[in-house]
């Protein structure tokens, strides 16, 4: 009767999720009920292994861990395999995302995520890849404008990056305002210089400006006014 009670109590503990007590009671049954002990031991092992894996991922941010349960059979082995598959997938995805985000931080906008992903991870991958494409495009456009103005002496160009939003769009707009201001100011000076070269009475420089550029404009206008008297 005691054996039957211990076995019943062990099964009750298993049903309640108290695997330590279930294993203790299962070992009291004589003759030894190897199946009951195996169920309790597998439950305990899988519980502890999942706990270790959770601690690695959630508490320490360490990926790559796997559940090790050599005695698991049947559905226990399937549970172990499924949890390991989740862990492996998370590891691959998180490490790939970290690699690409680090590349972005280091100025590499060309590297793309190539995960076999669905759902929210697929959306995240798309977002990261689009961000890289836009940053690469923006970088190329800024370089083009800088080359046109600084190297080729050509003005009037504008940064054109479709799909930019938020502060990236503000950055592009700021660069375009700067380029437009420089274009207006240089062309204003060029027009006045051509008037002087043609022997015409030059007009005053009028392009909007501020700071040091305003000081230069006012100095040139003073020179022009003095020369025209």
PyMOL commands that set and color helices and strands:
alter all, ss='L'
color gray80, all
select helices_A, chain A and resi 2-16+19-26+34-59+74-105+119-150+166-197+211-228
alter helices_A, ss='H'
color red, helices_A
deselect
rebuild
show_as cartoon
